[in-house]
């Protein structure tokens, strides 16, 4: 059973998400929070598998809440909720440790798929915003960015997989592109994340762009 925590300052939004999620046989809403401060307390108590986190909340916003949860060793996968597909804060959310993004206007099937994908790490979510997010924000020069030394530990094959991951390919799509089994593709992804010390595929995309392994318009 996938345990979900809803974090949004709008009660109607939480109610709508709860109705959709609780109607699924393999997931349930274990708690709700109306601001970032509540999220920290509730997450520590309930230990959810997935947190749907509104990116803009009063008091402690979703980005800072995400940053603190990751620093505390929270094992939950955090999906950021946003009303805008070019939200200027999404880039910072990626750097804070968010596992993916979802528009509040997304259809129910996409919400459910995003939650399931977050637990498996199989794919980046919200394809409508992932590519534009990368193009507009991830590639921006950052004065504090350094190329991870761990990149040198990747094999040529793993480097190839990392470049493909940066385009948002799922494990199934990686397997098809590389002419290998899905299990082999997943193994490559797991090894890449382990060698680079990353939580999930979103963080791998951030690393790929910030390190210059891939660049906007040249990631395919």
C-alpha positions, 0 to 999 in steps of 0.5 A: 500500500502506497502511503500518501501525505497531502500538503496544500493550503487549499482544503478543496484541493486536498479533498479532491486529491484524497477522493481520487487517491483513496479510490485506488486499491494500492494507495491511501492518504495517511494525513494532510497538512496545510503548510510547510511547518505541519508537513515536517511534523506530520511526515516524521510521524506518519512516514509516508511513501509519497508527499504531494507538496504544494510549491507555494504555501504560507509560512514555510513554502514547499521548497524549504519544507522539501529541503528540510525533509531531505536533510532530515533523511526523510525517505518519502518521494516528494512530488511538487504541485504547481498551478503554472507549468513554468513556475520560476520556483520549480528549478529550486525545487529540483535542487532541493530534492523533489522527485517530480512535478505535477500540475494541479490541473492534471487529470486523475489518471496522471496524478495516480500514475505520478504517485506510482512512478515516484515510488518506483523511480521509473520515469520523470513525471508531468512530461508537459513541464519536464522538458521546458523545466530543464531547458529554462532552469536547469541549464542556467549557469550556477556559480556554486556548481561543480562537476561531480568527481563521481562522473569519472566512475561511470562506464561509457555505457552508464554515461550513455544511459545518463544522457538518455535519462536526461531526455525523460526516458522511462526504463522501458524506453531506455531498454527499447533504445539500447536494445536490452531488457528492461531489467538491464536498463533498470540495473544501469539506472540503479548503478548510476544513481548509486555511483553519483550518490543521487536519490532519483532520476530527477536528481540525475537529470539535474546533475547531467545538465549542470555538469555539462554531460548534456546541454539544452537542445542536444540531449537526444 
